[in-house]
Amino acid sequence: MPQYQVRGRIPAKRHTVFRKPDGSLYHEELVSSEGFSDIYSIIYHESPPTQVLSIETPKDVSPEIAIEKNLQHRSFKGFELKKKKNYLDSRKVVLTNNDVQIILAAPTESMEDWFFKNAQADEIIFVHIGSGVLHTIYGELHFKSGDHVIIPRGTIYQIRFNDENNRLFIIESMQPVNFPKRYMNKSGQLLEHSPFHERDIRTPAKLNTYDQVGDFRVVIKQQQTLYPYHYHTHPFDAVGWDGCLYPFALSIHDFEPITGRIHQPPPVHQTFETGSFVTCAFVPRLYDYHPESVPAPYHHSNIDSDEVLYYVDGDFMSRNDIEHGQITLHPMGIPHGPHPGAIERSIGKEKTEELAVMVDTFKPLKLTKVALEMEIKDYYLSWLHK
């Protein structure tokens, strides 16, 4: 994962006395993943991060499941999701299982006077449309269209959008999000054959310290429930931190495609992995250059994974009549492949301008009521020759 970083002021040695100019102590907090067994950061607060004033009534936000078991190719028009002012209200689960939630959001307002912490899942926020700044205790992380913004679970954040036109594709992972192991050496450095490099990873920049007391509302998500907490001190009161656990951004436009003489399998497009799913980025690239190559993907059966594709931009060569923001779901157990005419169209072509994000889950996905409201009926019939 991202390499060791330092921001602000920290003591020479961890877990030692670190005093303020007035002689009182700063307050150390260890934020660790997988217990104390994986990456972590150490944060130094102006005040203890534990001072709770009150807790409002929790709100259940469990997704409403419409189809528990699915063995049908399906597609959804994601841009039909209506815009909402509030960031949390705008987040709608489309597909889900016990390991992952696939969410669409179209918020129009920034989080001006409240904060959010997802305590149940890491988040991958793919910014389809929009730009702004992610504010956390680690500093400012600017984002724009095409960015994957990775937010480790337990991170309190506040998003400031540049305008009201925002479309987000969000993945909540109940397991830690990592780079693919085959991209890294034993020391955790990205290898030469990786389609992205440490230089492509953007980390929090400007560290702002808010030494303030008052009433700060932090909405915490845990067990599919929102718990509105009110803290006595500002969540972003760090004077410094160091470690390897922090939000970061990776642009889909910085992903360097791997190509070959014949069609390459989907793992060459991989961006992230967990124990329960992987993600991929399909980007503009040269097609296969064998004189007899067929650039369109071959028919294939996902016997171990549900395949979800989120279409971002360009003309996706294996599909007919695809729109921006459209989602396809091809479940495990039955074959799928190019739409009629796609194979023939691809022969002789030299490149593609397609842009898409893929999620392959290792357990079947359930469909929510929100998904059915956006569904393209009879998509499974679209492979019939006309």
JOQUI-V53263 format. One record per residue. N is the residue number from 1. RES is the residue in one letter. D_LAST is the distance of its C-alpha to the last C-alpha in whole Angstrom. Layout:
# JOQUI-V53263
n/res/d_last
N/RES/D_LAST
N/RES/D_LAST
This chain:
# JOQUI-V53263
n/res/d_last
1/M/48
2/P/50
3/Q/53
4/Y/56
5/Q/57
6/V/60
7/R/61
8/G/64
9/R/67
10/I/67
11/P/70
12/A/71
13/K/71
14/R/68
15/H/70
16/T/73
17/V/75
18/F/73
19/R/75
20/K/75
21/P/77
22/D/79
23/G/80
24/S/77
25/L/74
26/Y/71
27/H/68
28/E/66
29/E/63
30/L/61
31/V/57
32/S/56
33/S/53
34/E/53
35/G/56
36/F/58
37/S/56
38/D/54
39/I/54
40/Y/56
41/S/58
42/I/61
43/I/62
44/Y/65
45/H/65
46/E/68
47/S/68
48/P/67
49/P/63
50/T/64
51/Q/66
52/V/64
53/L/65
54/S/63
55/I/59
56/E/57
57/T/56
58/P/53
59/K/49
60/D/46
61/V/43
62/S/41
63/P/37
64/E/36
65/I/34
66/A/31
67/I/30
68/E/32
69/K/30
70/N/26
71/L/24
72/Q/20
73/H/18
74/R/19
75/S/19
76/F/22
77/K/23
78/G/26
79/F/27
80/E/27
81/L/31
82/K/33
83/K/36
84/K/40
85/K/43
86/N/44
87/Y/43
88/L/43
89/D/42
90/S/39
91/R/38
92/K/35
93/V/34
94/V/30
95/L/30
96/T/34
97/N/35
98/N/39
99/D/39
100/V/37
101/Q/36
102/I/33
103/I/34
104/L/33
105/A/35
106/A/36
107/P/40
108/T/41
109/E/45
110/S/47
111/M/49
112/E/52
113/D/55
114/W/53
115/F/52
116/F/50
117/K/50
118/N/47
119/A/49
120/Q/47
121/A/44
122/D/44
123/E/42
124/I/39
125/I/38
126/F/36
127/V/36
128/H/33
129/I/35
130/G/39
131/S/42
132/G/45
133/V/48
134/L/48
135/H/52
136/T/53
137/I/57
138/Y/56
139/G/55
140/E/53
141/L/49
142/H/47
143/F/44
144/K/41
145/S/37
146/G/36
147/D/38
148/H/38
149/V/42
150/I/43
151/I/46
152/P/47
153/R/48
154/G/51
155/T/51
156/I/52
157/Y/50
158/Q/50
159/I/47
160/R/48
161/F/45
162/N/45
163/D/44
164/E/42
165/N/38
166/N/37
167/R/34
168/L/35
169/F/33
170/I/36
171/I/36
172/E/39
173/S/40
174/M/43
175/Q/44
176/P/45
177/V/43
178/N/44
179/F/42
180/P/41
181/K/44
182/R/43
183/Y/43
184/M/47
185/N/50
186/K/53
187/S/54
188/G/51
189/Q/51
190/L/47
191/L/47
192/E/46
193/H/43
194/S/42
195/P/39
196/F/42
197/H/45
198/E/48
199/R/48
200/D/45
201/I/46
202/R/48
203/T/50
204/P/52
205/A/55
206/K/57
207/L/59
208/N/60
209/T/63
210/Y/63
211/D/67
212/Q/66
213/V/67
214/G/66
215/D/63
216/F/60
217/R/57
218/V/54
219/V/52
220/I/51
221/K/48
222/Q/49
223/Q/47
224/Q/45
225/T/48
226/L/49
227/Y/53
228/P/54
229/Y/57
230/H/60
231/Y/62
232/H/65
233/T/64
234/H/62
235/P/59
236/F/59
237/D/63
238/A/63
239/V/65
240/G/63
241/W/61
242/D/60
243/G/58
244/C/54
245/L/53
246/Y/51
247/P/48
248/F/47
249/A/44
250/L/41
251/S/39
252/I/35
253/H/36
254/D/39
255/F/37
256/E/37
257/P/34
258/I/34
259/T/33
260/G/33
261/R/32
262/I/29
263/H/27
264/Q/29
265/P/29
266/P/29
267/P/32
268/V/33
269/H/32
270/Q/34
271/T/36
272/F/38
273/E/39
274/T/40
275/G/41
276/S/38
277/F/35
278/V/35
279/T/33
280/C/32
281/A/31
282/F/28
283/V/30
284/P/29
285/R/30
286/L/30
287/Y/27
288/D/28
289/Y/31
290/H/31
291/P/30
292/E/27
293/S/26
294/V/22
295/P/23
296/A/20
297/P/21
298/Y/20
299/H/19
300/H/22
301/S/23
302/N/26
303/I/28
304/D/31
305/S/29
306/D/27
307/E/26
308/V/26
309/L/24
310/Y/26
311/Y/24
312/V/27
313/D/26
314/G/24
315/D/21
316/F/20
317/M/18
318/S/17
319/R/15
320/N/13
321/D/14
322/I/17
323/E/21
324/H/24
325/G/26
326/Q/23
327/I/23
328/T/21
329/L/22
330/H/21
331/P/24
332/M/26
333/G/25
334/I/22
335/P/20
336/H/18
337/G/17
338/P/15
339/H/11
340/P/8
341/G/10
342/A/13
343/I/15
344/E/15
345/R/16
346/S/19
347/I/21
348/G/24
349/K/24
350/E/27
351/K/27
352/T/25
353/E/27
354/E/25
355/L/27
356/A/27
357/V/29
358/M/28
359/V/30
360/D/30
361/T/32
362/F/34
363/K/34
364/P/31
365/L/30
366/K/31
367/L/29
368/T/31
369/K/31
370/V/31
371/A/27
372/L/26
373/E/27
374/M/25
375/E/22
376/I/18
377/K/17
378/D/14
379/Y/14
380/Y/14
381/L/11
382/S/9
383/W/9
384/L/6
385/H/4
386/K/0
